[in-house]
Amino acid sequence: MNGPNSLAAVGAVTASPAAHHSSNARFHRAAQQFQAMFMGEMLRMAHPASKATGVFAAGDGEKVWQGFMDQALGEAVAANGNTGLTSVIEKALNAAAHQPPGAAK
């Protein structure tokens, strides 16, 4: 059967340049999101424990908003792309996606 519903037709559609570009865009976005999360976590862990007391002690507002600030900074770093982490993750995702099923990893 060589109609539009055949396996060959489906393979041709998924192997089209548009599908490949869409896949690459998804991988790039996923890699960028992972880098943003990773950088945000690194920033969060880098904050020293505050030993300030009294008026200079960190309040509840600072504790809450610091997480948002770390997340925003992580997203800014990922959008800038200077760390190179996004491209490494993207290459790994592309390699994993184009590896035949059951192939050794």
N, C-alpha and C positions, 0 to 999 in steps of 0.2 A: 504494500500500500504506500503510494507516494503522494498522497494528498496533503492538504494544509495541516492536517492533524497527525501526520506521521512523525515518528521519532526524529527523522532527518530534518524535517522542517523545524521542529522544536530546537534541535541542536544548532541549526543555522541562525535562528532568532537569538539564542543566548550567546552565540559567538559573534554577533554583529558588533561593529565598532561602537554603536550607541550603547549597547549593553555593557561593553567593556569600559567605556567612559563612565557610565553610571556606577559601575562596580568600583572603579578607581576613586570616584568622588566620595562614595560611601566609605571606603577604606581611609581616605584622607580625613574625612570628618571624624570617624571613629578614633583614628590615631591622635587627632588634635584634641578631642574630648578627653582621651586617656591622659595625654600630656598635661592638660589643664588640671585634671583631678590630681595627678601625681605631683605637679608643682605646688598646688594648693596645700596638699598634705605635707609636703616638705616645709613649706613656709609655716604651717601650723605647728609642726614639731620643732621648728627653729626658735620659737619664742621662749625666752627664758622664763622660769617661774618667777613671778614678781614677789619681791621681799618687802615691797613698800607697805607701810601701815598708815592708818589715819587718813588724812585728807588725800594723800597721794596713792592710796591703795586702789587697785583696779576694782571698779564697781561691776554690777551685773550687766549694765549696758555695754561696757567695754568687752566683757567676756562674750556677749552675744554677737556684737558687731564685728569683733576681730575675725571670727570665722567667715563672715561675709567678705571682709576685706581680703583675707587670704585667698578665698575662692576667686574673687575678681582679679587679684594680682596673678594667680595661676592661669586664668583665662587670657589675660593680657600677654603673658610670657608665651603661651601656646600660640596665640594669634600672630605674634611677632616672628616666631619660628627660628630664633637664633640658637636654640639649644641643640637642634639636630635630632632630637628624640622623635618628633613626629615622622620624619622621613624613615628612620630605622623601623619604627612600628609599622608604618605603611608598607615597607618592603617585606616585612615578615608576614603581614596579612595577605599581601599579594602572592607570596610564595606558598603560603598555606592553602590559599584558595585555588591555586593552579596545580596543586599536587594531586596526582591520581589517588582515588580512594584505595585505602589499604597499603599505601606506600610507606616505607620506613621513615620515621621522623627523626 
